[in-house]
Amino acid sequence: MFGGSVPSDDGRRDIMVNTVYTCQLESDTTLHWESVKGPVVPASVQWPVGRRYHAITSIISDSPTLVIIGGEDQNDQLVNDSWLLNTNQYQWSKIVLPESVTGRWAHSLSSIMMSPDCVWLVVVGGRGTNKWKNVGRGYKEPFSDFITDPNITMLIELVLREGKWRVSEVLDSTGLTTEAYQDKYQLLLKKRQWWQDQFIVYPTEREVKLQNYVESLQQKLRVSEGNKTSLQEALLEASQQDKTRVEGVKETKLSSTKEEVSTGPTDVYKDNDDLKGEEKEEEQTTETKQTTSQEEIEKLKAKVVDSETYIATLTEEKTLTNEENEKLKAKVFDDELVVAKLTKEKLQLKEELQSLKDISTDTKSIQCDYWTKAELPFDGMVTLGKKVCLYNANSSHELQLDECGLSLSLPDGLFSPVDSTVYEAAAQGLWGGDFEFPGGTHLISSVCYISVSPTVPELDKPVTVELVHC
């Protein structure tokens, strides 16, 4: 939680704050709030100013990030900025967005993960710049108009580059209706669906059963704790009633004795044996009631002990089940890492394969002749090695020029079978000469020169050239 307003000490005005609080659920009934950073921050640290009526959302990723946009400052003016909070290190970073996005308050903000490295932020509604209206007797109140089209709905695309979220594109309501946006949305939607299918793991039947079992144990535990509390209250009430009953019997006996004394001289000389008998009978009755109450108390205590034992058993079962569940989650997490790694390697292999296909089918993707003269400048060059072979449409050859690490593969069916020409293929390694190379490159080995004579017509199959530098 970030920012907001709190009343001043005198209660006459509101103070805007820029404190960050985190909330942790410690139990079913206990929440723990903790301040991460106070409002006083060193000048060297980036930190948003205090505000209210701003909008907040979160980006769920490997590094969970909080996003805030807009709001009002202490003077009821628009703050016109936007920030990202890295919740792993609790560091703020400011992102630059147009005023059509940040210049508002009392708006909504949502985030949609399109892929692990792409998120869409959607800002809707709100109010614009505050104006002051005279309400009489020298008092003024701020008021503002609602945001309208084309800025009522804004879409901000953030992409993850070099570990940081950066703004890629900002669209208003008009931009959201263009054909380019619709095409991009469909493409990202397919990517998002693939990402969800690959990385979102749904719980297995066993995990669902374990979760239901844990929830049932928690419910039984709550019921047992409630029963224990009720038994303890009943035990306390029974003890108080027993104490009250004994005191009442003593008071009744004392009152009866006083009444007998007050009836006159004749009652004073009542037979002592009768009085002793009555006292003895009353004492026996009281003892019987005390014994009965004590038995009830002992039964209640026994029930309390049984409840505590049952609660302990449920707690132990819950702990064991949670441990087993955590082990399963750890195993699932490890499996997910393996699957993610294999999926990444699979994608890389697909990209490499597609790249090889593109190279083999696109004759313009590779430039082999870096020299500028009409013919190869053999003057001043040294031949390091040379291999020659003859082939036709029905033959295949492998030329290995070990001196330069060159391998040339000529498959059969390289050109039309109706062509009966016998061609000569030569591969040689050259050193020296007046070559011109692309900018920023340097010659670190020999130049491999591949020639075919006579000129070969259009090829039906690709020729494979492998060059290994040792």
C-alpha positions as CSV (number, residue, x, y, z in Angstrom):
1,M,0.0,0.0,0.0
2,F,1.4,3.4,-0.9
3,G,0.4,7.0,-0.1
4,G,-3.0,8.4,0.7
5,S,-4.1,11.2,3.2
6,V,-4.2,11.3,7.0
7,P,-5.7,13.9,9.3
8,S,-3.4,16.5,10.8
9,D,-2.9,16.7,14.5
10,D,-5.5,19.5,14.9
11,G,-7.9,17.6,12.6
12,R,-8.5,20.7,10.4
13,R,-6.8,19.4,7.2
14,D,-5.5,16.3,5.5
15,I,-1.8,15.6,5.0
16,M,-0.6,13.6,2.0
17,V,1.9,10.8,2.8
18,N,4.3,8.8,0.7
19,T,4.8,5.8,3.0
20,V,4.9,2.2,1.8
21,Y,3.2,-0.5,3.9
22,T,3.3,-4.2,3.4
23,C,0.7,-6.6,4.8
24,Q,1.3,-10.2,5.8
25,L,-1.4,-12.7,6.6
26,E,0.0,-14.5,9.7
27,S,-3.1,-16.6,10.4
28,D,-6.8,-16.9,9.5
29,T,-7.6,-14.0,11.8
30,T,-4.3,-12.0,12.1
31,L,-2.9,-9.4,9.7
32,H,0.6,-7.8,10.2
33,W,1.2,-4.4,8.7
34,E,4.8,-3.0,8.5
35,S,6.2,0.3,7.2
36,V,8.8,-0.3,4.6
37,K,10.0,3.4,4.2
38,G,9.1,6.5,6.0
39,P,8.2,9.8,4.4
40,V,11.7,11.3,5.0
41,V,14.0,10.0,2.3
42,P,17.6,11.1,1.4
43,A,17.8,13.4,-1.6
44,S,19.9,10.9,-3.5
45,V,17.1,8.3,-3.4
46,Q,14.2,8.5,-5.9
47,W,10.9,8.5,-4.1
48,P,7.4,9.7,-5.1
49,V,5.9,12.7,-3.4
50,G,2.9,12.2,-1.1
51,R,-0.4,11.9,-2.9
52,R,-4.0,10.7,-2.8
53,Y,-6.6,9.6,-5.4
54,H,-3.8,7.9,-7.4
55,A,-4.2,4.5,-9.1
56,I,-2.1,1.4,-8.3
57,T,-1.7,-2.0,-9.9
58,S,0.9,-4.8,-9.7
59,I,3.0,-6.7,-12.3
60,I,3.3,-10.3,-11.3
61,S,6.7,-11.5,-12.6
62,D,10.0,-12.9,-11.3
63,S,10.5,-9.5,-9.7
64,P,7.0,-8.3,-8.6
65,T,6.5,-4.6,-9.4
66,L,4.1,-2.0,-8.1
67,V,2.9,0.6,-10.6
68,I,1.4,4.0,-9.6
69,I,0.0,6.7,-11.9
70,G,-1.3,10.2,-11.2
71,G,-3.1,11.5,-8.2
72,E,-3.3,14.8,-6.3
73,D,-0.6,16.5,-4.1
74,Q,-0.8,18.5,-0.9
75,N,-2.2,21.5,-2.8
76,D,-4.9,19.6,-4.6
77,Q,-2.8,19.8,-7.8
78,L,-2.1,17.0,-10.3
79,V,1.3,15.3,-9.6
80,N,1.6,14.3,-13.3
81,D,4.0,11.4,-12.9
82,S,4.2,7.6,-12.8
83,W,6.5,5.2,-10.9
84,L,7.5,1.6,-10.6
85,L,8.4,0.0,-7.3
86,N,10.7,-3.1,-7.3
87,T,9.3,-5.0,-4.3
88,N,12.4,-7.2,-4.0
89,Q,14.7,-4.3,-3.2
90,Y,12.0,-1.6,-2.5
91,Q,13.5,0.8,-5.0
92,W,11.5,3.3,-7.0
93,S,12.1,4.2,-10.6
94,K,10.3,6.9,-12.6
95,I,8.9,6.2,-16.0
96,V,8.1,8.9,-18.5
97,L,4.5,8.8,-19.8
98,P,2.5,11.6,-21.6
99,E,0.3,13.9,-19.6
100,S,-2.7,12.4,-21.3
101,V,-2.0,9.4,-19.1
102,T,-0.6,10.9,-15.8
103,G,-2.7,14.1,-15.8
104,R,-5.7,12.6,-13.9
105,W,-6.9,11.6,-10.4
106,A,-9.7,9.2,-9.1
107,H,-9.1,6.9,-12.1
108,S,-8.6,3.1,-12.4
109,L,-5.5,1.2,-13.4
110,S,-5.2,-2.5,-14.4
111,S,-2.4,-4.7,-15.7
112,I,-2.6,-7.6,-18.2
113,M,0.3,-9.9,-18.6
114,M,0.6,-10.7,-22.3
115,S,3.9,-12.7,-21.9
116,P,6.7,-12.9,-19.3
117,D,8.4,-9.9,-20.9
118,C,5.3,-7.8,-22.0
119,V,2.5,-6.3,-19.9
120,W,-0.3,-3.9,-20.8
121,L,-1.4,-1.2,-18.4
122,V,-5.0,0.1,-18.9
123,V,-6.0,3.5,-17.5
124,V,-9.7,4.3,-17.5
125,G,-11.6,7.5,-16.5
126,G,-10.8,9.9,-13.7
127,R,-10.8,13.7,-13.4
128,G,-8.5,16.3,-14.9
129,T,-6.9,19.6,-13.6
130,N,-8.6,21.2,-10.6
131,K,-10.1,24.6,-10.9
132,W,-11.3,26.8,-8.0
133,K,-14.9,27.8,-7.6
134,N,-16.2,30.6,-5.3
135,V,-18.8,29.2,-3.0
136,G,-19.5,32.5,-1.1
137,R,-18.2,34.3,2.0
138,G,-14.7,34.2,0.7
139,Y,-14.4,30.4,0.4
140,K,-13.3,28.5,-2.7
141,E,-13.6,24.9,-3.4
142,P,-11.7,22.8,-6.1
143,F,-13.6,21.2,-8.9
144,S,-12.6,19.4,-12.1
145,D,-14.1,17.9,-15.2
146,F,-14.2,14.2,-16.1
147,I,-11.7,12.9,-18.6
148,T,-13.3,12.4,-22.0
149,D,-12.4,10.8,-25.3
150,P,-10.0,10.2,-26.8
151,N,-8.1,10.0,-23.5
152,I,-10.8,8.3,-21.4
153,T,-9.1,4.9,-22.0
154,M,-5.3,4.7,-22.4
155,L,-3.2,1.6,-23.0
156,I,0.5,1.5,-22.1
157,E,2.7,-1.3,-23.3
158,L,5.7,-2.1,-21.0
159,V,8.4,-4.5,-22.2
160,L,11.1,-6.1,-20.1
161,R,14.6,-5.2,-21.4
162,E,17.8,-5.9,-19.6
163,G,15.9,-6.6,-16.4
164,K,14.0,-3.3,-16.4
165,W,10.4,-2.5,-17.5
166,R,10.4,0.1,-20.3
167,V,7.6,2.0,-22.1
168,S,7.1,0.6,-25.6
169,E,3.9,2.1,-26.9
170,V,1.0,4.4,-25.6
171,L,-2.4,4.3,-27.3
172,D,-5.5,6.4,-26.7
173,S,-9.1,5.4,-27.5
174,T,-8.6,6.2,-31.2
175,G,-5.5,4.1,-31.4
176,L,-7.2,1.1,-29.9
177,T,-9.6,0.9,-32.9
178,T,-7.0,0.8,-35.6
179,E,-6.3,-2.3,-37.7
180,A,-2.6,-2.3,-36.6
181,Y,-3.6,-2.6,-33.0
182,Q,-6.1,-5.4,-33.7
183,D,-3.4,-7.4,-35.6
184,K,-0.9,-6.8,-32.7
185,Y,-3.5,-7.8,-30.1
186,Q,-4.3,-11.1,-31.9
187,L,-0.6,-11.9,-32.2
188,L,0.1,-11.2,-28.5
189,L,-3.1,-13.1,-27.6
190,K,-1.7,-16.2,-29.3
191,K,1.6,-15.7,-27.6
192,R,-0.1,-15.3,-24.2
193,Q,-2.2,-18.5,-24.7
194,W,1.0,-20.4,-25.6
195,W,2.8,-19.0,-22.6
196,Q,-0.1,-20.0,-20.3
197,D,-0.3,-23.5,-21.8
198,Q,3.5,-23.9,-21.2
199,F,4.0,-22.4,-17.8
200,I,0.8,-22.4,-15.9
201,V,0.6,-25.8,-14.1
202,Y,-2.9,-26.8,-13.0
203,P,-3.1,-28.8,-9.7
204,T,-3.2,-32.6,-10.0
205,E,-6.1,-34.7,-8.6
206,R,-3.8,-35.7,-5.7
207,E,-2.9,-32.0,-4.9
208,V,-6.6,-31.1,-5.0
209,K,-7.4,-33.9,-2.5
210,L,-4.6,-32.8,-0.2
211,Q,-5.8,-29.2,-0.3
212,N,-9.3,-30.3,0.5
213,Y,-8.0,-32.4,3.3
214,V,-6.0,-29.5,4.8
215,E,-9.1,-27.3,4.6
216,S,-11.2,-29.9,6.4
217,L,-8.6,-30.2,9.1
218,Q,-8.5,-26.5,9.5
219,Q,-12.3,-26.4,9.8
220,K,-12.2,-29.2,12.4
221,L,-9.5,-27.4,14.3
222,R,-11.6,-24.2,14.4
223,V,-14.6,-26.2,15.6
224,S,-12.6,-27.9,18.3
225,E,-11.1,-24.7,19.5
226,G,-14.6,-23.2,19.7
227,N,-15.7,-26.3,21.7
228,K,-12.7,-25.9,24.0
229,T,-13.6,-22.3,24.7
230,S,-17.2,-23.2,25.4
231,L,-16.1,-26.0,27.8
232,Q,-13.8,-23.6,29.6
233,E,-16.5,-21.1,30.0
234,A,-18.9,-23.8,31.3
235,L,-16.3,-24.9,33.8
236,L,-15.7,-21.4,35.1
237,E,-19.5,-20.9,35.3
238,A,-20.0,-24.2,37.2
239,S,-17.2,-23.2,39.7
240,Q,-18.9,-19.8,40.3
241,Q,-22.3,-21.5,40.8
242,D,-20.9,-24.0,43.3
243,K,-19.3,-21.2,45.3
244,T,-22.5,-19.2,45.2
245,R,-24.5,-22.2,46.3
246,V,-22.2,-22.9,49.3
247,E,-22.3,-19.3,50.5
248,G,-26.1,-19.3,50.1
249,V,-26.5,-22.4,52.3
250,K,-24.3,-20.8,55.0
251,E,-26.3,-17.6,54.9
252,T,-29.6,-19.5,55.2
253,K,-28.3,-21.4,58.2
254,L,-27.1,-18.2,59.9
255,S,-30.4,-16.5,59.3
256,S,-32.4,-19.5,60.6
257,T,-30.3,-19.4,63.8
258,K,-30.9,-15.7,64.3
259,E,-34.7,-16.2,63.8
260,E,-34.7,-18.9,66.4
261,V,-32.9,-16.7,68.9
262,S,-35.3,-13.9,68.2
263,T,-38.5,-16.0,68.8
264,G,-38.2,-15.8,72.6
265,P,-36.8,-17.5,75.7
266,T,-38.7,-20.7,75.1
267,D,-36.9,-21.3,71.7
268,V,-33.5,-20.6,73.3
269,Y,-33.8,-23.7,75.5
270,K,-34.8,-25.9,72.6
271,D,-33.3,-29.3,72.8
272,N,-29.6,-29.2,71.8
273,D,-29.7,-32.6,70.3
274,D,-32.4,-31.5,67.8
275,L,-30.3,-28.5,66.8
276,K,-27.2,-30.7,66.3
277,G,-29.2,-33.1,64.2
278,E,-30.5,-30.4,61.9
279,E,-27.0,-29.0,61.5
280,K,-25.6,-32.4,60.7
281,E,-28.3,-33.0,58.1
282,E,-27.7,-29.6,56.5
283,E,-24.0,-30.3,56.4
284,Q,-24.6,-33.6,54.7
285,T,-26.8,-32.0,52.1
286,T,-24.2,-29.3,51.4
287,E,-21.4,-32.0,51.1
288,T,-23.6,-34.0,48.7
289,K,-24.2,-30.9,46.5
290,Q,-20.4,-30.1,46.6
291,T,-19.6,-33.7,45.6
292,T,-22.1,-33.5,42.7
293,S,-20.6,-30.1,41.6
294,Q,-17.1,-31.5,41.9
295,E,-18.0,-34.5,39.7
296,E,-19.5,-32.2,37.1
297,I,-16.4,-30.1,37.2
298,E,-14.2,-33.2,36.8
299,K,-16.3,-34.3,33.8
300,L,-15.9,-30.9,32.2
301,K,-12.2,-31.0,32.8
302,A,-12.0,-34.4,31.2
303,K,-13.9,-33.0,28.2
304,V,-11.4,-30.1,28.0
305,V,-8.5,-32.5,28.0
306,D,-10.1,-34.7,25.3
307,S,-10.7,-31.6,23.2
308,E,-7.0,-30.5,23.7
309,T,-5.8,-33.9,22.7
310,Y,-8.1,-33.9,19.6
311,I,-6.9,-30.4,18.7
312,A,-3.2,-31.5,19.1
313,T,-3.9,-34.5,16.8
314,L,-5.5,-32.4,14.2
315,T,-2.7,-29.9,14.4
316,E,-0.1,-32.7,13.9
317,E,-2.0,-34.1,11.0
318,K,-2.3,-30.7,9.4
319,T,1.5,-30.1,9.9
320,L,2.3,-33.5,8.3
321,T,-0.1,-32.8,5.4
322,N,1.4,-29.3,4.9
323,E,4.9,-30.8,4.9
324,E,3.9,-33.4,2.3
325,N,2.1,-30.7,0.3
326,E,5.3,-28.5,0.4
327,K,7.4,-31.4,-0.8
328,L,5.0,-32.0,-3.7
329,K,5.1,-28.3,-4.5
330,A,8.9,-28.3,-4.5
331,K,8.9,-31.3,-6.8
332,V,6.4,-29.6,-9.1
333,F,8.5,-26.5,-9.1
334,D,11.7,-28.5,-10.0
335,D,9.7,-30.2,-12.8
336,E,8.5,-26.8,-14.0
337,L,12.1,-25.5,-14.1
338,V,13.1,-28.6,-16.1
339,V,10.2,-28.2,-18.5
340,A,10.9,-24.4,-18.9
341,K,14.5,-25.1,-19.6
342,L,13.7,-27.8,-22.2
343,T,11.0,-25.6,-23.7
344,K,13.5,-22.7,-24.0
345,E,16.1,-25.1,-25.6
346,K,13.4,-26.4,-28.0
347,L,12.5,-22.8,-29.0
348,Q,16.2,-22.0,-29.5
349,L,16.6,-25.1,-31.7
350,K,13.5,-24.2,-33.7
351,E,14.9,-20.7,-34.2
352,E,18.3,-22.0,-35.3
353,L,16.6,-24.5,-37.7
354,Q,14.4,-21.7,-39.1
355,S,17.5,-19.6,-39.5
356,L,19.3,-22.4,-41.4
357,K,16.2,-22.8,-43.6
358,D,16.2,-19.1,-44.3
359,I,19.9,-19.1,-45.2
360,S,19.5,-22.1,-47.4
361,T,16.5,-20.6,-49.3
362,D,17.5,-17.0,-49.4
363,T,20.5,-16.4,-51.8
364,K,20.7,-12.8,-50.7
365,S,21.2,-13.4,-47.0
366,I,24.9,-14.3,-47.3
367,Q,27.6,-12.2,-49.0
368,C,30.7,-14.2,-49.9
369,D,32.7,-12.0,-52.3
370,Y,34.3,-9.1,-50.3
371,W,36.8,-8.1,-52.9
372,T,36.1,-5.1,-55.1
373,K,38.1,-6.0,-58.3
374,A,36.4,-7.7,-61.2
375,E,38.5,-10.8,-60.7
376,L,40.2,-12.3,-57.7
377,P,43.5,-10.6,-57.0
378,F,45.8,-13.6,-57.1
379,D,48.9,-11.3,-57.2
380,G,50.7,-11.3,-53.9
381,M,48.6,-14.2,-52.5
382,V,49.8,-17.5,-51.1
383,T,47.7,-20.7,-51.7
384,L,47.5,-22.7,-48.4
385,G,45.7,-25.6,-49.9
386,K,43.5,-26.7,-52.8
387,K,41.0,-29.5,-53.5
388,V,39.2,-30.2,-56.9
389,C,36.5,-32.6,-57.9
390,L,34.4,-33.4,-61.0
391,Y,30.6,-34.0,-60.6
392,N,27.4,-34.2,-62.6
393,A,23.7,-34.2,-61.8
394,N,23.8,-37.8,-60.5
395,S,26.9,-37.7,-58.3
396,S,27.7,-36.3,-54.9
397,H,31.0,-35.2,-53.4
398,E,32.6,-34.0,-50.1
399,L,35.5,-31.7,-50.4
400,Q,37.6,-31.5,-47.2
401,L,40.2,-28.7,-47.1
402,D,41.8,-29.4,-43.7
403,E,44.3,-26.6,-43.9
404,C,41.5,-24.1,-43.6
405,G,38.9,-26.1,-41.7
406,L,36.6,-26.1,-44.8
407,S,34.1,-28.7,-45.7
408,L,32.0,-28.5,-48.9
409,S,29.1,-30.9,-49.5
410,L,27.7,-31.3,-53.0
411,P,24.6,-33.6,-52.9
412,D,23.3,-35.6,-55.9
413,G,20.5,-34.0,-57.8
414,L,22.1,-30.6,-57.4
415,F,20.7,-29.4,-60.7
416,S,18.3,-30.7,-63.4
417,P,19.0,-34.4,-64.5
418,V,18.6,-33.4,-68.1
419,D,21.8,-31.4,-67.8
420,S,24.7,-33.8,-68.8
421,T,27.4,-31.3,-68.2
422,V,30.4,-32.3,-66.0
423,Y,31.4,-29.5,-63.7
424,E,34.6,-28.9,-61.8
425,A,34.4,-27.7,-58.2
426,A,37.5,-26.3,-56.5
427,A,38.1,-25.1,-53.0
428,Q,41.3,-23.4,-52.0
429,G,42.7,-21.4,-49.1
430,L,44.3,-18.1,-49.8
431,W,46.4,-15.7,-47.8
432,G,47.4,-12.1,-48.6
433,G,46.0,-10.1,-51.5
434,D,44.1,-6.9,-51.8
435,F,40.8,-7.8,-50.1
436,E,38.2,-5.4,-48.8
437,F,36.2,-6.5,-45.8
438,P,33.0,-5.1,-44.1
439,G,33.5,-2.4,-41.6
440,G,34.5,-3.4,-38.1
441,T,35.8,-6.8,-39.2
442,H,39.4,-8.1,-39.3
443,L,41.0,-11.1,-41.1
444,I,42.0,-13.7,-38.5
445,S,42.4,-16.7,-40.8
446,S,42.8,-17.5,-44.5
447,V,40.2,-16.6,-47.2
448,C,38.4,-19.7,-48.6
449,Y,37.8,-19.4,-52.4
450,I,35.2,-21.7,-53.9
451,S,34.8,-21.8,-57.7
452,V,32.7,-23.8,-60.1
453,S,33.4,-24.2,-63.8
454,P,31.6,-23.7,-66.1
455,T,28.9,-21.5,-64.5
456,V,26.3,-23.6,-62.8
457,P,22.6,-23.0,-63.6
458,E,19.9,-22.6,-60.9
459,L,20.5,-25.2,-58.1
460,D,17.7,-27.6,-57.1
461,K,19.3,-28.4,-53.7
462,P,21.4,-26.3,-51.3
463,V,25.2,-26.7,-51.1
464,T,26.5,-27.0,-47.5
465,V,29.6,-25.1,-46.6
466,E,31.1,-25.6,-43.1
467,L,34.0,-23.5,-41.9
468,V,35.7,-24.4,-38.5
469,H,38.2,-22.1,-37.0
470,C,40.7,-23.8,-34.6
